[in-house]
């Protein structure tokens, strides 16, 4: 079993992921479902060979010391893969995520028009949120590439690892990889403002200090794109605030109110025609009403209603409104729609054209603003 053949199979089968664990068969994830690639499980000897094929000697040494390692590999003729090496049950394991060589457009990804409009912003912070595998990195790369094609700017990315490789078009792009080009997200971001950037893309915010510097960069006239592992806009805001001690949270709320441009949250679900997956997208735009909620703890619970009531005026939409739109376009089945809805009863009534008390879904179904 050679790594080269497994990675070529990953792309040939149009799989999103490949999982290799000692004692388990190699597994591909295709359209969200898991499939074994052979009857025999991976042996410890095979895993040792695979590790030596995937990692350099320095990477292997770091992996054995830290028990975790992220990197990216190029598969000639196919694209790139993001790799996570880790331990489970005392043995090494590998997870590969396919990355296409070409960066998909908003249309190819099925993203709402509001995301393209956000790319014209000159300052502030845009958050992309979602679980692992929800398409955050791809959407962020698509946004950077759109800016690259349409605006003349200096763009700095800080990634762990570098996934999509950009070529300069109208913009000038520098890509820095953690542990190769810089020690950490924090170190790179601390020095970023000396590199004359117009836009800074931070692959992921993981701690208080990185978050604070990102907010300060956004406040001082830079556009910052970054991601968080949260499921929706309100959860993202609460996560950011929770990074900080109580005596700093009022200040952080004020900074968010001034700097936050939008929160884009994603999930991926299977298409009705079984030809891949489509994104469910929640979008929160920082309107005056949203900014007021950000500064006051007791108004945070109003944000979801403001998103729902926007009805597209500013480009905002809830997950359930996104689901309803995809269902009406015939892209997802009613089963998929209801399984993924936050309020399946309201969604079912909206599909049937019945307005429920307190819900704007039925109005959205018939295009009523």
N, C-alpha and C positions, 0 to 999 in steps of 0.2 A: 504494500500500500504506500504510494508516493504522494507527497503533499501536492505536487504539481497536477497530478491527475484528479485529485479530489477538488482542487480549486477550479480546474477547468470544468468539472462536472457541475460545480456550484453555478457557474455562469451559463453552461449549456442548458441546464434545467430551469433557468430563470428563477433560481431560489434566492431568498434574501439572506439566509444564514446557513452555516454549517457548524455542527457541534461534534466534537471529538472528545470522548471520555473513556478511560480505561474500564473495561468490563461492560461497555455498552456499544451497540452497533453505531457506525457513523450515521448521523441524522441530518437531513436537509429540511429547512422550513420553506415551503412553497405556498404562496398565497395564504399565509398564516397557519397552514397545517404542517405537521411533522411526518416525515417519511424516512424509513431506514434505507440505506443504500446497499447493504449486503447482509447476509445472515450472520456472519461471524463478528463477535465483539472486538473492539480494539484491545490489543495486548499491551502489557507494560513495555515490551521491547519495541513494538511499533510506535508507541507514544514517544519513547526516547528518540527514535529516528525522526519522527515528525517535528519534535522540538528543535532538534539540531538543524533541520531543513528550514524551519520558520525563523529561528532566532540567530543573531550573531553571537559570538562567544561572550561579548560584553553584555548583551541583552540577556543571555542565558544566566550569566552570573548574577545580574540584578534580579532576575525572576526568582532564582533559587533563594536569594537573600530576602526579598520582599514578599514573596508568595503571590504577587500580582504584577501584571505588566500589560500595558497598552501599546500598540504599535500599528503601523500600516505597511502593507506589502503591495507591490505591483505584480499583476498576473499578465505577462506579455500577450498581447492580442485580445485581451478581454477587458481589463480594467484594474481597479484596486480593491483591496479588502482591508477592513479594519479588523484587527486581531486583539482579542483579550485572552491572555494566558493566566490561569489560576489553578489552585489546588482544590480537589474535592476527594473526600475519603482517603486523604493522605497521598493521593497521586495527582500528577499534572493533568490539566485539561485545556482544551483550546476552543474558542468560539470565534468564528469568522463572520463578518458582515460584508456583503457585496456592496461595492461603490462603483457606480457607472463612470466610465471615462468622461463622457459628455455630461455636462450639467443640465438637467432638465429645466424647461421653461415653466412659467406659472401655468400656462395652458396645459402642458403635458402632465403636470402634477394635479390639475383640477382645483387650483386654489382660487379663492374669491378675488375680485378686482381690487378690493380694499388693500390687499397686500402689496400690489404694484404701486398704488398711490402712496403707501408708506415709504417706499424707496426714494421718494422725492424730498423727504425730510432732511434738514440740514443739521439739526442738533437733537439731543434727547436720547432716551434709551428705549429700545424695542426688545421686549422679552418674548422668546419662543419657549413654550412649555409643553410637556407631555411625558409619558412613560418612555422607557427604553424601547426603541423600535417604532416610534410613532411618526417618524419622518422629520423631526426637528432639524437635524443637521442638513438634510436635503433641501428643506425650505430655506434655511439660512443661506446655504450655498447658492440657491436660485436667486435670492435677493441680492447677494453680492455680485453675482454674474450680471444681473439686470442693471445694476448701478454701473458696473464695469463697461457695459455696452452703451450706456446712455449719458454718463456724466464723467467729467474730467476731474478726478479726485485722487488723493493719496490714501490708499486703504491698507490697514495693518490687520492681519489676522493672527490670533494666538490660539493654538489648537493642541489637543492631546488625544490622538495623534493628528497630523494633517490627513484629511480624507480626500476631498476634491482638490485637484491642482488647477489653479487659475493661470491664464495667460493674459498679459497686459493688453487691453484694448484701448478704450478711451481713458481708463484709469491706470494708475500705477499701483501694483499690489505686492506687498511683502508678506510672506507666510512664515511664521515662527512656530516651531514645534517644541513643546515642553520636554525637557531633558536632552534635547539635541541642540536647539538654538537658544534656549533659556532654561533657567532652573525651575521656574514655576509660573503659573498664571499671574500670581501676584507680582513676581519680579519683572515680568515682561510688561505688565500693565503700569507698574510704577514708573518705568522708564519710557513708556510709549509716547508720552506727550513731548518728549525731546526729539521724536522722530517725525515731527510735523504731519501727523495724520489728520485727515478729515473724517474718516470712519475707522472705528476700531471694532473688530469682531472678536469676541471672547467666547471660545467654544463652550465653556460652562462656568457658572459662578458656584464656587464651593464653600466660600467662607466669608466672614464679616469684612475683613480688610479688602479683599478683592471687590466685594460689592460696593464698599464705600468709595473706593477709587473710581470704579465704573460710574457711579452716580456723580462724582465730582467732575469726571471727564465730560459727562453728558451736560452738566450744568455750565461748563466753560466753553460750550460751543461745538462740541464734537457729537457725532452720531455714533452710538454704541449699540451693537447687536449682540445679544447673548442668550443663553438658554438656562432653564432650570428644570429639574425633574419634579414638576408638580402637574396636577391634572387639569387645572383651570385657572382663570385670571385671579379670582379671590384667593385661592390657595397659594398662588405665586406671590401675591402681595403680602399675605400673612407670613410666608416663608422668609421673605426678605426682611420683614420687620423683626422676626424671631431670631435673626442672626445677631441682633444687637441687644445689649442690656436695657432694662426698663428706663433708665435715666437718659438714654439716647434715642428711644423710639419716637418721641414727638419730633425730634429733629429729622429723623429718617423719613417720617411721614411727610414732613414739609419738603424734603428733598425730592421724594417720589412725586409729590404733587406738582412740583415745578419741572421735573425732568422726564417723567414717564410719558412716552408717546403712545404706546400700545402694548397689549399682551395678546399674543397669538397662541392658542392652545390647540393641539392636534391629537387625533386618534386615527388609526387605519382600520378599515373594515372591508370585508370581501365584496366584490362586485356581484351583481345579480347574474351576469353572464359568465362568472367564474374566470374572467380574464384579468386577474390581478386584484389589487385593492385600491380603494379611493379614500381620501382624507375627509374626516369630519373635522370641521374647523370652527372654534369659538374665537371671536375677535372682540376685544375691548379697546375702544379708542378713548384717549384721555380728553374727554369733553369737560366743560366747566362743572357740570353736575358730578362727573366721576372724580374730578380733582377735589371737590368738596368732601366727597366720601373718603378719599384717601387720607385726609387730615383728621378725620374724626372716627374714633373706634366704633362708636355706636351707630355709624351710618354704613359700615362695611357690608351689612346684610342687604343694603339697597342696590348694590352694584349689579347683581344678576338681573333685577327688574329693569334697571336702566338700559342694560344691554338688550334685553328682550323688547323693550318699548321703543328702541331706536328705529326698528323697522327699516334699516338700511339707510337712514338719513345721513349718518356719518360712516356707514360701512360696518357697523357692529352687528353681530349675530351670536345667538347662543348655540350650543351643540344641538339642541332639539330643532332649532330653526334650520341648521345645516342639514340635519338628518331629513327633515321634511322636504327640503329642496332637492336633495339627492333622490329621495323616493319619487317625487313628482317628475324628475327627469328620467326615471326608469333605471337608475344606476344601481339601486340596492333594493332588496326584497323587503316586504313588510315584516318578515321575521327578523331580518337584520336590523331594520329600523327600530322595532320595539325592543329588541334585546339591548340596544345601545342607548336608548333614550333615558334621560334623567327622570322624565315624567311620562312613562309609557301610556298612561290613561289619557292624559291631555293630547299626546301625539296621535293616539288612535282616533280620538274624536276630531282632531284637526284633519286627519286624512279623510274622515267621513264628512267633513265640512260642518261640524258642530262646534260652536264656541263654548268652552267651559269657563266658569267664573274665575276671574283673575288671570286668564291665559290669553296671550295674543297670537298663539300658534294658528288658530283657525283663520284669523285675519290674514296672517302671512300666507296661508295656503291659497287665499283668493286674491292676494296682491293688494290688500287694503292697508294703507299707511296709518 
